[in-house]
């Protein structure tokens, strides 16, 4: 969606949150997609995905429109108690080798629909722990992908890394394979917090790895942090922030811990009494934003920060920021081909998700079928609302006339009830409304998910929101 962008808030401060916290700290989506994945239906299957892929192939000139690739590697050698990802805990390397054989089958099925050597501008290896795979395994994976797809020379090729699984030699191998972006899972440097979440990794280990990565000239280094973990306090997280500012990664992803023990078995090992209160989490977030912006980072929005010269910050300034299943992205809004167990993709006006268990994933592929088990074909209203929600999440700004022109609608008529519902948020200082536009305020950025939720048609009649994490 093209909009006339107003400068979005850059450095939210911590105003009086008491009333807003009581009203708007509710369970809600993170909006890495709209509609959200919980709306996918099992009636959508391999045939629907193939139709969307075939339509893409027919409708595009070869080589003009690249895709993003996501590959899910589900294996981890040890269990982190906070984790809500689809993962399999094992120390058997043979399971990784077997998995690669099935990935090769899935890649071939996608190529049969999309065409050989479809251009790729972005690759992300996630998990689980992608570096669970051996160096030879990662080499085989990249060989399979490069034989099937055409990788752009200036593309973004990223891999998530558990610092406990790599050393300088492994980082050098990743560079030789063509990866140019690394994301280190840190979460917190505090030893007591690490003990509470069953993830022990000394700070010096991370500092040494980042130093090695810089010598190898990786284009961008990201560090993941989580606030709201057990044993965290404002003071302890301040110390972690100080260490992160010293480390100075190019990007920082700062996530709120989502405690959903009814959904994620591992989280049942976390004592609820050890979790910080919502007001404490607000203070952690506020102090994080203050500390990181004072250190020179640009606040991208909701959960991301980047140094001014990083491509994410550049995209933010130029209004080119997008949001996909991996979070904020600099790439144009393009199709996403998802590979591996539980992976979620997007082709055309459809979303699709693979089988969530290895057994079902392998069974589909053994029968020569794509492992798509559910998904969604978007309606016209879905596409319109997706554009509005993503504009809120990425720019914090919606220009009504731009939406009208792009989607042949009348914003104020189509969203009359939503605009009325924003009245309380406007009164609380979370948004600014005029006859022409909607802007999220500095204070509103803390509750940007709640602002976006107003435009979520599926939530308007849904009272069962406990499957989502709370906004704060």
C-alpha positions, 0 to 999 in steps of 0.5 A, spaced: 500 500 500 502 506 498 501 512 503 503 519 504 507 517 510 507 522 516 514 521 520 512 515 525 514 516 532 521 514 534 523 514 541 517 513 545 517 515 553 514 512 559 508 516 560 502 514 565 500 507 563 495 505 569 489 506 565 491 504 558 494 498 561 488 496 565 484 497 558 489 495 553 493 489 556 489 484 553 491 477 549 492 479 542 496 477 535 503 479 533 500 480 526 506 477 522 500 476 518 493 478 517 489 474 517 493 470 523 495 463 522 489 461 527 484 462 522 487 457 517 482 452 515 484 444 513 479 445 507 485 448 504 490 443 502 495 441 497 491 443 491 489 450 493 497 451 494 498 448 487 493 453 484 496 459 487 503 457 485 501 455 478 497 462 477 504 465 480 508 462 474 503 464 469 502 471 471 509 473 471 515 474 467 520 469 468 526 472 473 522 479 474 519 477 481 523 474 486 520 470 492 523 469 499 525 462 502 524 460 509 526 453 511 524 450 518 529 446 522 526 443 528 531 440 532 535 442 538 540 439 543 537 442 549 530 445 551 529 452 553 523 453 557 520 459 554 520 457 547 514 456 544 517 454 537 515 448 533 521 444 536 524 437 537 529 435 542 534 430 540 542 429 540 542 424 534 545 427 528 542 422 524 535 425 525 538 432 521 540 427 515 534 424 515 530 431 515 534 433 509 532 428 505 525 429 506 527 437 505 529 435 498 523 431 496 519 438 498 523 442 494 522 438 488 515 439 489 515 446 489 519 447 483 514 443 479 509 448 481 513 454 481 518 453 475 526 451 475 530 457 478 525 462 481 529 468 483 530 468 490 532 475 494 531 473 501 533 466 505 531 465 512 533 459 516 529 458 522 528 453 528 529 450 532 536 451 531 538 451 524 546 450 526 543 443 529 545 441 522 553 439 521 557 443 516 556 438 511 548 438 512 548 445 511 552 445 505 548 439 502 542 444 504 544 450 501 546 446 495 539 443 494 536 450 494 541 453 489 540 447 484 532 449 485 532 456 485 536 462 483 539 466 488 540 474 487 547 476 488 545 482 493 540 478 496 539 477 504 541 470 506 540 469 514 540 464 519 538 463 526 544 461 531 544 458 538 551 461 540 552 454 544 552 450 537 558 454 533 565 457 534 569 461 529 570 456 524 563 454 523 561 462 522 567 462 517 563 456 514 557 459 514 560 465 510 563 460 505 556 458 504 553 465 502 550 467 509 551 474 510 546 475 516 546 472 523 541 472 528 544 470 535 539 468 540 541 471 547 535 472 551 538 475 557 545 475 559 543 474 567 546 468 570 540 467 574 535 468 568 539 463 564 538 458 569 531 459 570 530 458 563 535 452 562 539 456 557 546 457 560 551 461 555 556 466 558 556 473 555 563 472 553 562 467 548 557 471 545 562 477 545 567 472 542 562 470 536 560 477 534 567 479 534 569 473 529 563 475 525 565 482 524 572 479 522 568 475 517 564 481 514 557 479 515 553 484 513 548 484 519 548 481 526 542 481 530 541 479 537 534 477 540 532 479 547 526 477 551 523 481 557 518 478 562 522 472 563 523 469 570 527 472 575 528 478 571 528 485 574 528 492 572 535 492 574 538 486 572 535 487 565 538 494 565 545 490 566 543 486 560 542 492 556 548 495 558 552 489 555 548 489 549 550 496 547 557 495 548 556 489 544 553 493 539 550 489 534 547 492 527 540 489 529 536 488 536 529 484 536 526 485 543 520 480 544 516 480 550 515 473 553 509 470 551 507 465 557 502 460 554 503 454 558 497 451 556 499 451 549 507 450 550 509 444 555 516 446 556 513 453 559 510 449 565 517 448 568 517 456 569 514 458 576 508 463 574 510 466 581 517 468 578 515 472 572 515 480 573 508 483 573 505 487 567 507 494 570 515 491 571 515 489 564 512 496 561 518 499 565 523 494 562 520 496 555 520 503 556 527 503 559 530 498 553 527 503 548 531 509 552 537 506 553 538 503 546 535 510 542 540 513 547 546 508 544 544 510 537 539 505 535 533 507 531 526 504 534 523 500 528 517 499 531 514 494 536 520 489 537 525 491 533 531 496 533 537 497 528 543 502 527 542 508 522 546 505 517 542 498 517 538 496 511 532 495 516 533 503 519 533 505 512 527 501 510 523 505 515 526 512 513 524 510 506 517 507 508 519 501 505 518 497 511 514 490 511 512 485 516 512 477 515 512 471 518 519 472 521 518 479 523 520 486 520 523 485 513 526 490 508 524 486 502 518 488 498 512 485 499 513 478 496 511 471 496 514 467 501 516 459 499 516 455 506 519 449 507 520 444 512 515 441 518 510 447 520 513 452 516 508 457 513 508 460 506 504 465 502 503 465 495 499 470 491 492 471 495 493 465 499 497 462 506 499 455 507 502 451 513 505 444 512 504 439 517 506 440 524 509 433 526 515 430 523 510 423 522 505 427 518 510 431 514 514 425 512 508 421 510 505 426 505 512 427 502 513 419 502 506 419 498 509 424 493 504 430 496 506 437 498 505 437 506 500 443 506 495 441 511 491 447 512 491 455 509 487 460 507 485 464 501 484 471 502 478 475 501 477 482 498 476 484 505 482 480 508 487 484 503 484 491 505 484 490 512 491 486 511 494 493 508 491 497 514 494 493 519 501 492 516 501 500 515 499 501 523 504 495 525 510 498 520 509 505 519 504 507 525 500 511 520 494 510 515 492 515 510 485 514 508 485 517 501 491 512 499 487 506 501 481 509 498 485 509 491 489 503 492 483 498 494 477 502 491 473 503 497 471 509 502 475 508 508 471 512 513 465 508 511 468 501 510 471 502 517 466 507 520 465 502 526 472 501 527 474 509 527 468 509 532 472 504 537 478 508 536 475 513 540 477 511 547 484 510 544 484 517 542 482 519 549 487 515 552 493 518 547 494 512 544 492 515 537 491 521 533 485 521 528 483 526 523 478 526 517 484 524 513 489 520 517 490 515 523 497 516 526 500 512 532 502 516 538 509 515 542 505 512 547 501 508 542 507 504 540 507 501 547 500 498 545 500 498 537 498 491 537 491 493 540 491 499 535 491 494 530 486 489 533 481 494 532 481 493 524 481 485 525 474 483 523 475 476 526 477 478 533 471 483 533 466 477 534 471 472 538 471 472 545 476 466 546 483 470 545 487 466 550 490 463 545 494 469 544 499 472 548 498 479 552 500 485 549 505 487 554 
